[in-house]
């Protein structure tokens, strides 16, 4: 079986030349919504700052084609307004009108006349927000599967946020895992080879940043989608070492002997029922010039490489997607793979608590009492609530040994989060308002939205145990299963600023939608990288008052 995927993401490059000179046989032009017959303006006045929209042909009250429209229409003999009218196009975000080009396209795609234009994609950009550009990029990429090179003017004149959104959408929408089929995938199903952003000033820097974020998400998706007969804790640790070598990170892996010697009772308990022992993976990034005052962010990811539920066995249907139960760990590894490329100026340590939750002869039992890393004893009442046990060890270790400024954990933790928020928002808990606001901003900007939920003091009593310091699930029914899980984790954070992202709903998708693909989404990579890029500042007493 392969160690990594054989399918590569789309390469994105910037080229200031006109779109007809970039040697691309497929072109993409932006379409803005219907023109207001009174004002003569389209949608949001042609988009933010007027980019793209005001130029280009339009009917008396129809959608307007943006930058490159006149040149392409003239060179290829296309009546673009008529085409849009016949297709009943509206310029909605992600709407695609595909126009085949025949004899008129011969030699039209390069100065030397050697490259033919065979197709023009007219791409709706809606209200021109970053979210609409992200949908547009995703739509272009899906429409251009199997294409070697595509020239686009969709982002010409757009600001950096919209360019980044378009590029990230285009790269991520055609994610696929390769290497597990008996024959190669047909060329028509592969991602677009190269996307050229044409006819604009030099955008190489923003393209590089966007590509780094998208490729980090791609890396995390590869980890999530890999089947669990290949992916066990040792395999995940080896992938971490490879990423560390490629991206200049220090990597340390604790095996089961080291975990036992150092008292990681939660990780060991969860992994007891498997013949494939657990690991604690640590990946460390130090920016140039880091010193004693440089903030230190610790990211903690749940790395359950397969979850049967243990002796509290899941039904078959619930077990099928459980190769994705290490999504939190994959997110952390994806983030660490990109921080150096993005020039993040804080120290970042990623901890992945990796175990396989199996119902073997030596598996932990409901009613067992275990001792976590920080000495807390925990009554285990449901072995299918294993994620919080491995996270508690990693968080306790981070707080005791790593002197973090802030800890953020990421986990596919509770079905209650999915029931409460569905599949569009992660449940976010935080001990400080500033931290919550910063993560919310990053989520909105990156397209990975979060909704803050409360840490309800009144619910803490539901975790009381008659035999241990605490129970890891409710002993008194109060509802709010995602909240009580967060409350359990909070006790291990002590006074360190902390946020918890429950991605159980958003971490998996049932169908392709915009830049999200069916299966594991690697939700959180983009949001956390945007947050780290913004800069992390935790005021004294940053843990704040629990909500």
Buried (B, 14 or more C-beta within 10 A) or exposed (E): EEEBBEBEBBBBBBBBBBBBBBBBBBBBBBBBBBBEEEEEBBBBBBBBBBBBBBBBBBBEEBBBBBBBBEBBBEBBEBEBBEBBEEBEBBBBBBBBBEBEBEEEBEBBBBEEEEBBBBBBBBBBBBBBBBBBBBBBBBBBBBBBBBBBBBBBBBBBBBBBBBBBBBBBBBBBBBBBBBBEEEEEBEEEEBBBBBBBBBBBEEBEEBBBBBBBBBBBBBBBBBBBBBEBEBBBBBBBBBBBBBBBEEBEBEBBBBBBEEBBEBBBBBBBBBBBBBEBBBBBBBBBBBBEEBEEEBBBBBBBBBBBBBBBBBBBBBEEEBBEBBBBBBBBBBBBBBBBBBBBBBEBBBBBBBBBBBBBBBBBEEBBEBEBBBBBBBEBBBBBBBBBBBBBBBBBBBBBBBBEEBEBBBBBBBBBBBBBBBEBBEBEBBBBBBBBEBBBEBBBBBBBBBBBBBBBBEBBEEBBEBBBBEEBBBBBBBBEEBEBBBBBBBBBBBBBBBEBBBBBBBBBBBBBBEEBBBBBBEBBBBBBBBBBBBBBBEEBEBEEEBBBEBB
